[in-house]
Amino acid sequence: MAILAAFIVPHPPLIVAEVGRGNEKEVQKTIDSYREIAAQVAALKPDTIIISSPHAPMYRDGFHISCGEKGVGSFADFRAPQVRFEESYDTELAQTLEDLAKREGFPAFADSARSTALDHGTMVPLYFIEKHDLDFKLLRVGLSWLGFDYNYRFGQLIAKAVEKTQRRAVYIASGDLSHKLQDHGPYGFDTQGPKYDARLIDVCARGALGELMDFDESFCEQAAECGHRSFIIMSGALDGAKVDAKVLSHEDVTGVGYGVCTFYPQRKDPYVELAKAALTHYVTTGEKLALPEGTPDEMKNTRAGAFVSIHKNGELRGCIGTIAPTEPSVAQEIISNAISAASRDPRFDPITEDELSQLEINVDVLNEPEQISSLDELDVKRYGVIVSNGFRRGLLLPDLDGVDSPEQQVRIARAKGNIRQDEPIVLHRFEVIRHK
């Protein structure tokens, strides 16, 4: 399984009714958004809820993983000892995460001596979630003063542990925004405070989570935020996935920024994922990937030609395909063509292992070509073209950047087939289903 959704939430004890005692109404928008988050988490029915909190144990040179059987806590420090929590930890997931970190020499540690007492950065989200009577286990992790890149990598390891243990998980990145938004706030006012909040909310609204890494650490420090590293770990856990993002609310009435945001990873395309897996397996092992278990029936039971296109930094890095099926299924067609695109495109050197993380892959599944009599029957956005002269043949896929007319499309296809511009040709057009 994988991380089903991720959420950014603040953690002011004020919004706990037993703590706020009526004053929580100052930030009613935040409370309403929190209730919506809790309802969404409940609808997902996760096995595990992962919470990264700035108030969990935090190390200068590593990352805390709470372990043991359970974590307990209350809001006694905020005059509400009756609000108590006793959460079962996901011990298997915690152990898997620690094992993965050890294997990579990454500084993340399961620390039972500092794992028991839950912090308010963890308990505030749980306060709203627990009202839905969910059956889940908890993975609580801390942040680190190590660089942003380490925090991102920790998120990647969390996602890897989730995959390995086959958990249905949701990720909650607990953290307030700037604490310097108002003169009456806890740290007074600084011009960088509103700038931080505006930029952070813009990034979240666009789902451009990779841009969290572009914030200067001195800027974050001057804004007195407490959640940025938590958000970066979350971003690493989503690891570049395209997300459907939404900002539910942002408030700054207390002088502290409270942002509530949702991120749902878009469903991965099985055609593209199979091409990626085949390419990665071949580049790292030199062997052809066996058809994976769980391959959709539609890919195993149909035959079609397919092209696999590989790009790196926006530039073509390899493209090989078949006009008609040559394999027993389109899934096997994709595996074979992914290997060929990575290693046998005569225009490029074979792809190396250190390039794998930089590649983008598209898969075009071809419908059956039909013969046409003139260029008037072409549409460069909708149709690809095949030009033939005897045994020579050139093909160009539809909807390619820089190809704006049928004349240009046919001219390029002639060149690919080594057919001179003055030689007669037979034209076929075809449509594709593009997966990216």
Beta strands, then each sheet from edge to edge (+ up, - down):
strand 1: 3-9
strand 2: 48-52
strand 3: 63-65
strand 4: 70-75
strand 5: 80-88
strand 6: 108-110
strand 7: 137-141
strand 8: 169-174
strand 9: 243-251
strand 10: 258-265
strand 11: 306-312
strand 12: 315-321
strand 13: 359-366
strand 14: 370-372
strand 15: 384-389
strand 16: 392-396
strand 17: 426-430
strand 18: 432-435
sheet 1: 7+ 2+ 8+ 1+ 10- 9+
sheet 2: 3+ 6+
sheet 3: 4+ 5-
sheet 4: 12+ 11- 13+ 18-
sheet 5: 14+ 17- 15+ 16-
end
